[in-house]
Amino acid sequence: MMSKINLDGLLLNQALFRHISPFELDSLKKEVVKLELEKGLSLFQKGDLADGCFILVYGLIKLAIPASNGSDKIVELIRPGQCFGEAMMFLEEPYPFYAETLEPSLLLRLPKNALFKLLDQSPAIARQMMTGLSYRLLGFVRNVERQSSHNAMQRVVDYLVQTALSQESNEIRLELKKNVVASLLNLTPETFSRMLHHLSELGLISVSASRISISSLPSLKAYPQIHCESEHGNVKTSVQGSHHKKHGTISLQA
């Protein structure tokens, strides 16, 4: 499969190399390494020296900090088109997290020396890399803001709403396992399941394995605010069309 993949096309399809010249492309592709990994394989471990960066062509990568209790904290999910590892490469620091494939993945590894040479030659590519780093920094800040100012229910609802919007459907499919989603939201898997069960009892969603059907997106989006006001005794919560279901646990793929 690897021999059939056109390296020129892969590089030109990446936003980072949108302004690359034919000469620069020819020089870079001699240094780039293609890595094809199956699901569940490690790309690097925490503490490994960062002597290059990576671009994900297809698949899904998690960056996570290992924990002694086994509940590793996911820092970020890397999706196709994203570049990662640049910050540690520039700082000459070891990776503070590990990288593992959540799906079969194809990556391009850009060696440090080759990339530095390219950045020296092309201000446009240097600006593009700075833009990518800036977006990721902004994403981290917004994530910290959500986790510090939103309670568990708000985080779960926000995740479901954003997933529905990205999939353009009220019948959404959770791309990630329950423990991965919970870690992203800074929740325990048990708390995540409890929040889903509560929303299901209210009739706002229904859950079947990894698929979630949202009854009304506006009602789901508004629920955390209504719930918060109700807890403070300001209003009585009334969810139109809600109905009680038998108590139980929601089983998602673990």
URUR-V244585 format. One record per residue. N is the residue number from 0. RES is the residue in one letter. PHI is phi in radians with two decimals (NA if undefined). OMEGA is omega in whole degrees, 0 to 359 (* if undefined). BURIAL is 1 if it has 9 or more other C-alpha atoms within 8 Angstrom, else 0. Layout:
<<N | RES | PHI | OMEGA | BURIAL> <N | RES | PHI | OMEGA | BURIAL>>
This chain:
<<0 | M | NA | 184 | 0> <1 | M | -1.08 | 182 | 0> <2 | S | -1.17 | 182 | 0> <3 | K | -1.52 | 183 | 0> <4 | I | -1.47 | 181 | 0> <5 | N | -1.48 | 184 | 0> <6 | L | -1.15 | 178 | 0> <7 | D | -0.98 | 181 | 0> <8 | G | -1.13 | 180 | 0> <9 | L | -1.09 | 181 | 1> <10 | L | -1.18 | 182 | 1> <11 | L | -1.16 | 180 | 1> <12 | N | -1.41 | 180 | 0> <13 | Q | -1.54 | 181 | 1> <14 | A | -1.00 | 182 | 0> <15 | L | -1.05 | 185 | 0> <16 | F | -1.90 | 181 | 1> <17 | R | -1.06 | 185 | 1> <18 | H | -1.90 | 183 | 0> <19 | I | -1.29 | 179 | 1> <20 | S | -1.50 | 177 | 0> <21 | P | -0.98 | 180 | 0> <22 | F | -1.14 | 180 | 0> <23 | E | -1.14 | 179 | 1> <24 | L | -1.09 | 181 | 1> <25 | D | -1.10 | 180 | 0> <26 | S | -1.24 | 184 | 0> <27 | L | -1.20 | 186 | 1> <28 | K | -1.15 | 176 | 1> <29 | K | -1.28 | 183 | 0> <30 | E | -1.81 | 185 | 1> <31 | V | -1.22 | 178 | 1> <32 | V | -2.01 | 176 | 0> <33 | K | -1.57 | 180 | 1> <34 | L | -2.14 | 177 | 0> <35 | E | -2.00 | 185 | 1> <36 | L | -2.14 | 174 | 1> <37 | E | -1.36 | 179 | 1> <38 | K | -1.06 | 175 | 1> <39 | G | 1.49 | 180 | 0> <40 | L | -1.72 | 181 | 0> <41 | S | -1.57 | 176 | 1> <42 | L | -1.58 | 173 | 0> <43 | F | -2.75 | 182 | 0> <44 | Q | -1.89 | 174 | 1> <45 | K | -1.04 | 180 | 1> <46 | G | 1.72 | 176 | 0> <47 | D | -1.18 | 180 | 0> <48 | L | -1.30 | 179 | 0> <49 | A | -1.55 | 180 | 1> <50 | D | -1.96 | 178 | 0> <51 | G | 3.10 | 175 | 1> <52 | C | -2.33 | 187 | 1> <53 | F | -2.28 | 170 | 1> <54 | I | -2.13 | 178 | 1> <55 | L | -1.53 | 179 | 1> <56 | V | -1.50 | 173 | 1> <57 | Y | -2.59 | 182 | 1> <58 | G | 1.93 | 182 | 1> <59 | L | -2.65 | 182 | 1> <60 | I | -2.14 | 172 | 1> <61 | K | -1.87 | 171 | 1> <62 | L | -1.84 | 187 | 1> <63 | A | -2.47 | 177 | 1> <64 | I | -1.76 | 182 | 1> <65 | P | -1.17 | 178 | 1> <66 | A | -2.19 | 184 | 0> <67 | S | -1.15 | 181 | 0> <68 | N | -1.51 | 178 | 0> <69 | G | 1.57 | 180 | 0> <70 | S | -1.60 | 182 | 0> <71 | D | -1.07 | 181 | 1> <72 | K | -1.61 | 178 | 1> <73 | I | -1.37 | 181 | 1> <74 | V | -1.50 | 185 | 1> <75 | E | -2.82 | 170 | 0> <76 | L | -1.83 | 179 | 1> <77 | I | -1.73 | 181 | 1> <78 | R | -1.96 | 183 | 1> <79 | P | -0.90 | 180 | 1> <80 | G | 1.69 | 182 | 1> <81 | Q | -1.46 | 175 | 0> <82 | C | -1.81 | 178 | 1> <83 | F | -2.57 | 182 | 1> <84 | G | 1.63 | 184 | 1> <85 | E | -1.14 | 186 | 1> <86 | A | -1.05 | 180 | 0> <87 | M | -1.18 | 178 | 1> <88 | M | -1.13 | 180 | 1> <89 | F | -1.13 | 183 | 0> <90 | L | -1.48 | 184 | 0> <91 | E | 0.98 | 180 | 1> <92 | E | -1.93 | 175 | 1> <93 | P | -1.23 | 179 | 1> <94 | Y | -1.13 | 178 | 1> <95 | P | -1.52 | 180 | 0> <96 | F | -2.57 | 174 | 1> <97 | Y | -1.93 | 180 | 1> <98 | A | -2.12 | 182 | 1> <99 | E | -2.43 | 180 | 1> <100 | T | -1.38 | 174 | 1> <101 | L | -1.71 | 176 | 1> <102 | E | -2.53 | 171 | 1> <103 | P | -0.95 | 190 | 1> <104 | S | -2.37 | 173 | 1> <105 | L | -2.08 | 181 | 1> <106 | L | -2.22 | 171 | 1> <107 | L | -1.94 | 177 | 1> <108 | R | -1.73 | 180 | 1> <109 | L | -1.85 | 180 | 1> <110 | P | -1.06 | 184 | 1> <111 | K | -0.96 | 184 | 1> <112 | N | -1.09 | 180 | 0> <113 | A | -1.15 | 181 | 1> <114 | L | -1.23 | 178 | 1> <115 | F | -1.07 | 178 | 0> <116 | K | -1.09 | 180 | 0> <117 | L | -1.16 | 180 | 1> <118 | L | -1.15 | 176 | 1> <119 | D | -1.15 | 183 | 0> <120 | Q | -1.43 | 188 | 0> <121 | S | -2.25 | 175 | 1> <122 | P | -1.03 | 181 | 0> <123 | A | -1.13 | 179 | 0> <124 | I | -1.20 | 177 | 1> <125 | A | -1.08 | 178 | 1> <126 | R | -1.13 | 180 | 0> <127 | Q | -1.10 | 178 | 1> <128 | M | -1.17 | 177 | 1> <129 | M | -1.12 | 178 | 0> <130 | T | -1.09 | 179 | 0> <131 | G | -1.07 | 178 | 1> <132 | L | -1.11 | 180 | 1> <133 | S | -1.17 | 178 | 0> <134 | Y | -1.07 | 180 | 0> <135 | R | -1.19 | 176 | 0> <136 | L | -1.09 | 178 | 0> <137 | L | -1.08 | 178 | 0> <138 | G | -1.10 | 178 | 0> <139 | F | -1.09 | 180 | 0> <140 | V | -1.08 | 180 | 0> <141 | R | -1.14 | 179 | 0> <142 | N | -1.18 | 177 | 0> <143 | V | -1.11 | 179 | 0> <144 | E | -1.07 | 180 | 1> <145 | R | -1.10 | 184 | 1> <146 | Q | -1.25 | 180 | 1> <147 | S | -1.53 | 184 | 0> <148 | S | -1.88 | 181 | 0> <149 | H | -1.84 | 175 | 1> <150 | N | -1.39 | 185 | 0> <151 | A | -1.03 | 182 | 1> <152 | M | -1.12 | 179 | 1> <153 | Q | -1.07 | 180 | 1> <154 | R | -1.15 | 180 | 1> <155 | V | -1.17 | 180 | 1> <156 | V | -1.10 | 179 | 1> <157 | D | -1.05 | 179 | 1> <158 | Y | -1.12 | 180 | 0> <159 | L | -1.13 | 180 | 0> <160 | V | -1.13 | 180 | 1> <161 | Q | -1.14 | 177 | 0> <162 | T | -1.14 | 178 | 1> <163 | A | -1.10 | 180 | 1> <164 | L | -1.17 | 181 | 0> <165 | S | -1.22 | 179 | 0> <166 | Q | -1.57 | 178 | 0> <167 | E | 0.94 | 181 | 0> <168 | S | -2.82 | 173 | 0> <169 | N | -1.46 | 175 | 1> <170 | E | -1.76 | 188 | 1> <171 | I | -1.75 | 177 | 1> <172 | R | -2.03 | 176 | 0> <173 | L | -1.28 | 181 | 0> <174 | E | -1.29 | 187 | 0> <175 | L | -2.02 | 176 | 0> <176 | K | -1.21 | 185 | 1> <177 | K | -0.98 | 182 | 1> <178 | N | -1.19 | 178 | 1> <179 | V | -1.25 | 178 | 1> <180 | V | -1.06 | 180 | 1> <181 | A | -1.04 | 180 | 1> <182 | S | -1.12 | 178 | 1> <183 | L | -1.06 | 182 | 1> <184 | L | -1.56 | 182 | 1> <185 | N | 1.04 | 178 | 0> <186 | L | -2.20 | 170 | 1> <187 | T | -1.41 | 177 | 1> <188 | P | -0.98 | 180 | 1> <189 | E | -1.16 | 178 | 0> <190 | T | -1.16 | 178 | 1> <191 | F | -1.06 | 178 | 1> <192 | S | -1.10 | 180 | 1> <193 | R | -1.14 | 178 | 1> <194 | M | -1.12 | 178 | 1> <195 | L | -1.10 | 179 | 1> <196 | H | -1.09 | 180 | 1> <197 | H | -1.12 | 179 | 0> <198 | L | -1.12 | 178 | 1> <199 | S | -1.20 | 178 | 1> <200 | E | -1.09 | 180 | 1> <201 | L | -1.37 | 181 | 1> <202 | G | 1.43 | 180 | 1> <203 | L | -1.38 | 178 | 1> <204 | I | -2.46 | 167 | 1> <205 | S | -2.33 | 187 | 1> <206 | V | -2.09 | 175 | 1> <207 | S | -2.44 | 183 | 0> <208 | A | 0.98 | 183 | 0> <209 | S | -1.67 | 180 | 1> <210 | R | -1.88 | 181 | 1> <211 | I | -2.21 | 178 | 1> <212 | S | -1.79 | 180 | 1> <213 | I | -1.67 | 183 | 1> <214 | S | -1.14 | 180 | 1> <215 | S | -2.60 | 181 | 0> <216 | L | -1.08 | 178 | 1> <217 | P | -1.07 | 179 | 0> <218 | S | -1.17 | 179 | 1> <219 | L | -1.14 | 181 | 1> <220 | K | -1.10 | 183 | 1> <221 | A | -1.46 | 188 | 0> <222 | Y | -1.03 | 182 | 0> <223 | P | -0.98 | 180 | 1> <224 | Q | -1.18 | 178 | 0> <225 | I | -1.09 | 181 | 1> <226 | H | -1.10 | 180 | 1> <227 | C | -1.14 | 179 | 0> <228 | E | -1.13 | 180 | 1> <229 | S | -1.13 | 180 | 1> <230 | E | -1.11 | 180 | 0> <231 | H | -1.61 | 176 | 0> <232 | G | 1.33 | 182 | 0> <233 | N | -1.47 | 179 | 0> <234 | V | -2.47 | 174 | 0> <235 | K | -1.70 | 182 | 0> <236 | T | -1.28 | 176 | 0> <237 | S | -2.46 | 180 | 0> <238 | V | -1.73 | 183 | 0> <239 | Q | -1.07 | 176 | 0> <240 | G | 1.41 | 180 | 0> <241 | S | -1.34 | 179 | 1> <242 | H | -2.60 | 182 | 0> <243 | H | -1.50 | 177 | 0> <244 | K | -2.06 | 178 | 0> <245 | K | -1.09 | 180 | 0> <246 | H | -1.18 | 179 | 0> <247 | G | 3.14 | 179 | 0> <248 | T | -1.92 | 177 | 0> <249 | I | -1.51 | 182 | 1> <250 | S | -1.78 | 174 | 0> <251 | L | -1.98 | 178 | 1> <252 | Q | -1.08 | 184 | 0> <253 | A | -1.50 | * | 0>>
